[in-house]
Amino acid sequence: MESPETVGALTEILRQGGYLADRGLATAMFVAMSLNRPLLLEGEVGVGKTEIAKVMASVFGRKLIRLQCYEGIDTNQALYEWDYARQMLHIRALSEHQAADAEAVDKLFGPKFLLERPLLEAVRAGDQAVLLIDEIDRADDEFEAFLLEVLSDFQISIPEIGTIKAETPPLVVLTSNRTRELHDALKRRCLYHWIGYPTPEREVEIVLIREPGIPAVLARKVVSAVQRLRELDLAKPPGVAETIDWARTLDFLGETDLDASNALDTLGAVVKDRDDLDVVRDNLQEITSGARDS
């Protein structure tokens, strides 16, 4: 699919792909796509930061390449590694004369033995890919600085092979849950958008787009209950993903209403913390009665 010409066109394409983006998010994504700028998305857990990258890859027929960040991730795990096992097998297969040949040794560090990791794969794929750098806030400062360098020119130098450069950069989406503050240099390199919790009306619409078979009445009651859950002092407030899971679970069980009884039975779909469960159970009647009155 060709790139959209307007923000409205992108919004509709995303909707058809099952993602309801508000005007601000659609505008940020449209500009990022049009001007080849990385887009940094921050927000609460479960509000759709990762999902939009997946949907963008799907609706535009691009390859989704995901780099999942974590504490201790290093450049080799993000760029490339040599396939040492295959290299050893190749060495054993060489005769003594061949093993002494410099050209044969050089071939051990050629493309045949190179293992692409997400960043190298994305540079080679260029604009045929969506590169999702997920939870960048979990990586350390050194990795963030390295990533900034890669995003600046989209080229990677491999001493044994040479420099690989993307003719046209991939669409890059970075996500952060703000477990730590990112450096200003990385933020300046990216466009930025904050994704907050949606309004009740929009959240109902999101549920019905993602799960069109769910009755609208049930969707509204689940959304109302989730909105009340977010008002409690929970360690892990439910995101939109949990709203969808709860509505899907209730519908799967044949429920058409939400009450204290079936809410208690299905809390595992929406509350994912042991201490939070105690808080919610103590307030369950109020949460579900509020949902019934909505």
C-alpha positions in Angstrom: 0.0 0.0 0.0 1.2 3.5 -0.9 1.8 6.1 1.9 -1.3 8.1 2.8 -1.6 11.6 1.6 -3.4 13.0 4.7 -3.8 12.4 8.4 -7.4 11.5 7.9 -6.5 8.9 5.3 -4.0 7.3 7.7 -6.6 7.4 10.5 -9.0 5.4 8.3 -6.3 2.9 7.3 -5.5 2.3 10.9 -9.1 1.9 11.8 -9.5 -0.7 9.0 -6.5 -2.5 10.6 -8.3 -2.6 13.9 -6.5 0.4 15.6 -8.4 3.5 16.6 -5.9 6.4 16.7 -6.9 9.8 17.9 -6.0 12.9 15.8 -2.8 13.6 17.7 -1.3 10.1 17.4 -2.4 9.8 13.7 -0.7 13.2 13.0 2.5 12.1 14.8 2.6 8.8 12.9 1.8 10.6 9.6 4.7 13.1 10.0 7.1 10.3 11.1 6.2 8.3 8.1 6.4 11.2 5.6 9.6 12.8 6.9 11.5 9.6 7.9 11.7 10.6 11.6 11.7 8.1 14.4 8.6 8.3 16.6 8.9 8.0 20.4 5.8 6.9 22.1 5.4 7.1 25.9 2.4 6.3 28.0 0.8 4.0 30.5 1.2 0.3 30.1 -1.3 -1.3 27.8 -2.5 1.8 25.9 -1.4 0.6 22.5 2.1 1.8 22.0 3.5 -1.5 20.7 0.3 -2.4 18.9 0.4 0.6 16.5 3.8 -0.5 15.2 2.3 -4.0 14.5 -0.7 -2.5 12.8 1.4 -0.1 10.7 3.5 -3.0 9.4 0.4 -5.0 8.7 -1.7 -2.4 6.8 1.3 -1.2 4.7 2.7 -4.6 3.9 6.0 -4.0 5.6 8.0 -6.4 7.7 7.8 -5.9 11.4 11.3 -6.1 13.0 11.2 -5.9 16.8 14.1 -5.1 19.1 12.9 -5.9 22.6 15.1 -3.9 25.1 16.0 -5.2 28.5 18.5 -4.5 31.2 22.0 -5.6 30.0 21.2 -5.7 26.3 24.4 -5.1 24.3 25.3 -4.0 20.8 25.9 -7.5 19.5 22.5 -8.6 20.4 21.0 -5.6 18.6 23.3 -5.5 15.5 24.9 -8.7 14.4 26.9 -11.7 15.6 29.1 -14.3 14.0 27.8 -17.8 13.7 30.7 -19.4 15.7 29.2 -22.9 15.5 29.0 -22.9 11.7 32.5 -21.4 11.6 33.9 -24.2 13.7 32.2 -26.8 11.5 33.6 -25.1 8.4 37.1 -25.1 9.9 36.9 -28.8 10.7 35.8 -29.5 7.1 38.9 -27.8 5.7 42.0 -29.7 4.8 45.2 -28.8 6.5 46.3 -27.0 3.3 43.1 -25.1 3.0 43.1 -24.0 6.7 46.5 -22.4 6.1 45.1 -20.4 3.1 44.4 -16.7 4.1 41.5 -16.5 1.6 39.8 -19.5 3.3 40.2 -17.8 6.6 38.8 -14.5 5.3 35.7 -16.4 4.1 34.9 -17.4 7.7 34.0 -13.7 8.3 31.8 -13.3 5.2 28.0 -12.8 4.8 27.5 -16.6 4.9 28.4 -16.7 8.6 26.8 -13.4 9.6 23.8 -13.6 12.0 21.6 -10.5 11.5 20.1 -9.0 14.6 17.2 -6.5 14.5 19.1 -3.3 13.7 21.1 -4.7 10.9 18.1 -6.4 9.5 16.1 -3.2 9.6 18.9 -1.2 7.9 19.0 -3.8 5.1 15.2 -3.8 4.7 15.0 0.0 4.7 11.5 1.3 3.9 10.2 -2.2 3.5 10.2 -2.5 7.3 8.8 -1.1 10.5 11.4 -1.2 13.2 9.9 -1.4 16.7 12.3 -0.6 19.5 10.2 -1.7 22.4 10.7 -0.5 26.0 13.8 1.5 25.3 13.7 2.7 28.9 14.7 -0.7 30.1 18.1 -0.5 28.3 21.1 1.3 29.9 22.6 4.7 29.1 25.4 3.2 26.9 23.0 1.3 24.7 20.8 4.4 24.3 23.8 6.4 23.1 24.7 3.7 20.6 21.1 3.6 19.4 21.1 7.3 18.9 24.1 7.0 16.6 22.4 4.3 14.5 19.2 6.3 14.2 21.2 9.3 13.0 22.5 7.9 9.8 21.0 4.4 9.4 24.3 2.8 8.5 26.3 0.1 10.2 30.0 -0.6 9.7 31.1 -4.3 9.9 35.0 -4.4 9.8 35.1 -7.7 7.9 32.5 -6.8 5.3 32.2 -3.0 5.1 29.5 -0.4 5.6 25.8 -1.2 5.1 23.5 1.8 4.7 19.8 2.0 4.2 18.8 3.8 1.0 15.6 4.9 2.6 15.2 4.4 6.4 12.6 2.1 7.9 9.7 3.5 9.9 11.0 3.5 13.4 8.7 3.4 16.5 10.3 3.5 20.0 8.2 2.9 23.1 8.8 3.7 26.7 6.9 3.1 29.9 9.0 5.7 31.7 10.7 3.4 34.2 13.6 5.9 33.8 14.0 9.2 32.0 15.4 9.0 28.5 18.2 11.4 27.5 17.4 14.6 25.8 19.6 13.8 22.8 17.5 10.8 21.9 14.2 12.7 22.4 15.5 15.5 20.1 16.2 12.9 17.4 12.6 11.7 17.5 9.1 13.0 17.2 7.3 12.5 20.5 3.8 11.6 21.4 2.2 10.7 24.8 -0.6 8.1 24.7 -2.9 8.4 27.7 -5.9 6.5 28.7 -8.8 7.1 26.3 -12.1 8.6 27.2 -14.9 6.1 28.1 -16.6 6.7 24.8 -13.4 6.1 22.8 -12.5 3.1 24.8 -15.9 1.5 24.1 -15.3 2.1 20.4 -11.8 0.5 20.7 -13.3 -2.6 22.3 -15.9 -2.9 19.6 -13.4 -2.5 16.8 -11.1 -5.1 18.2 -13.9 -7.5 19.3 -16.9 -6.7 17.0 -18.9 -9.7 18.3 -19.1 -8.4 21.8 -22.5 -6.8 22.7 -22.2 -3.0 23.0 -24.0 -3.0 26.4 -21.4 -5.4 27.8 -18.6 -3.3 26.3 -19.9 -0.1 28.0 -20.2 -1.8 31.4 -16.8 -3.3 31.2 -15.3 0.1 30.2 -17.1 1.8 33.0 -15.8 -0.7 35.6 -12.2 -0.3 34.2 -12.5 3.4 34.5 -13.4 3.0 38.1 -10.5 0.6 38.7 -8.1 3.3 37.4 -9.4 5.6 40.1 -8.2 3.2 42.8 -4.7 3.3 44.2 -3.5 0.3 42.2 0.2 -0.7 41.6 -0.7 -1.7 38.1 -3.8 0.1 36.8 -5.4 -1.8 33.8 -4.7 -0.6 30.3 -6.8 -0.8 27.3 -5.4 -4.2 26.5 -6.9 -5.4 29.9 -10.2 -3.9 29.0 -10.3 -5.8 25.8 -9.3 -9.0 27.6 -11.9 -8.6 30.2 -14.7 -8.0 27.7 -13.5 -10.9 25.6 -13.4 -13.2 28.6 -16.9 -12.4 29.8 -18.2 -12.8 26.2 -16.5 -16.1 25.9 -18.2 -17.3 29.1 -21.6 -16.3 27.7 -22.0 -13.3 30.0 -24.1 -10.4 28.7 -23.9 -8.3 31.9 -21.3 -7.4 34.5 -22.0 -7.9 38.2 -19.9 -8.6 41.3 -20.2 -12.3 40.9 -18.9 -12.7 37.3 -16.4 -9.9 37.9 -14.9 -11.8 40.8 -14.6 -14.9 38.7 -12.8 -13.1 35.8 -10.6 -10.6 37.7 -7.5 -12.3 36.4 -8.2 -10.9 33.0 -8.0 -7.3 34.2 -6.0 -7.2 37.5 -2.5 -8.6 37.3 -1.0 -7.9 40.8 -1.6 -9.8 44.0 -2.0 -6.7 46.3 -4.2 -5.0 43.7 -6.6 -8.0 43.8 -7.2 -7.4 47.5 -8.0 -3.7 46.9 -10.3 -4.5 44.0 -12.2 -7.3 45.9 -12.8 -4.8 48.7 -14.4 -2.4 46.3 -16.0 -4.8 43.8 -19.6 -4.1 44.6 -19.1 -0.4 44.1 -17.1 -0.9 40.9 -19.7 -3.2 39.3 -22.7 -1.3 40.5 -21.2 1.8 39.0 -20.8 -0.1 35.7 -24.5 -1.2 35.9 -25.7 2.3 36.3 -23.7 3.7 33.4 
